[in-house]
Amino acid sequence: MRDAVIALALVWVAASGTAVVFTRDPLPQAFVTGFFGLSLATLYLAMQAGDVALSQLVVGAVALPFVVLLSLAKVGKRPE
């Protein structure tokens, strides 16, 4: 059962990582990056690394997308 959960988490990490790569617009990419951080935290939790999962959850799923969103709000939409 544990191996199936790890395999499912690995598939989720691979799918969300691919989604981050193929998302071109920075605003949606910030949200997709948050889901990628959440998937990594789930993988770490499935591998019984709770402390690493908690750190990943705070940094990868909350702090990084928040900083990107703040940066995008500060810079604004530039004409192309």
C-alpha positions in Angstrom: 0.0 0.0 0.0 2.8 2.4 0.9 4.5 1.8 -2.5 1.3 2.6 -4.3 1.0 5.9 -2.4 4.6 6.8 -3.2 4.1 5.9 -6.9 0.9 8.0 -7.0 2.8 10.9 -5.4 5.6 10.6 -8.0 3.1 10.7 -10.8 1.6 13.8 -9.3 5.0 15.4 -9.0 5.9 14.6 -12.6 2.6 15.9 -13.9 2.7 19.1 -11.9 6.4 19.7 -12.8 5.5 19.3 -16.5 2.6 21.7 -16.0 5.0 24.3 -14.5 7.3 24.0 -17.5 4.6 24.4 -20.1 2.9 27.3 -18.4 4.2 30.5 -20.1 2.3 33.3 -18.4 3.9 34.3 -15.1 0.6 34.8 -13.2 -0.8 31.3 -13.8 2.7 29.9 -13.4 2.8 31.2 -9.8 -0.3 29.2 -9.0 0.9 26.1 -10.8 4.2 26.4 -8.9 2.2 26.4 -5.7 0.6 23.1 -6.7 4.0 21.7 -7.6 5.2 22.6 -4.1 2.1 20.9 -2.6 2.8 17.8 -4.6 6.4 17.7 -3.4 5.2 18.0 0.2 2.9 15.1 -0.4 5.7 13.0 -1.8 7.9 13.8 1.2 5.1 13.0 3.6 4.5 9.6 1.8 8.2 8.9 2.2 7.8 9.6 6.0 9.9 12.7 6.0 7.4 14.9 7.9 9.9 17.7 8.7 11.0 18.1 5.1 7.3 18.0 4.0 6.4 20.8 6.4 9.3 22.9 5.2 8.4 22.3 1.6 4.8 23.1 2.3 5.7 26.5 3.8 8.3 27.5 1.3 7.2 25.8 -2.0 3.5 26.0 -1.7 3.0 29.3 0.2 6.1 31.6 0.3 7.4 31.2 -3.3 4.1 31.8 -5.1 3.4 34.7 -2.7 6.7 36.4 -3.5 6.1 35.8 -7.2 2.7 37.3 -7.0 4.0 40.3 -5.0 6.7 40.8 -7.7 4.2 40.7 -10.5 2.0 43.2 -8.7 4.9 45.6 -8.2 6.2 45.3 -11.8 2.8 45.4 -13.3 1.8 44.4 -16.9 4.5 45.6 -19.3 3.5 46.4 -22.9 5.1 43.9 -25.3 
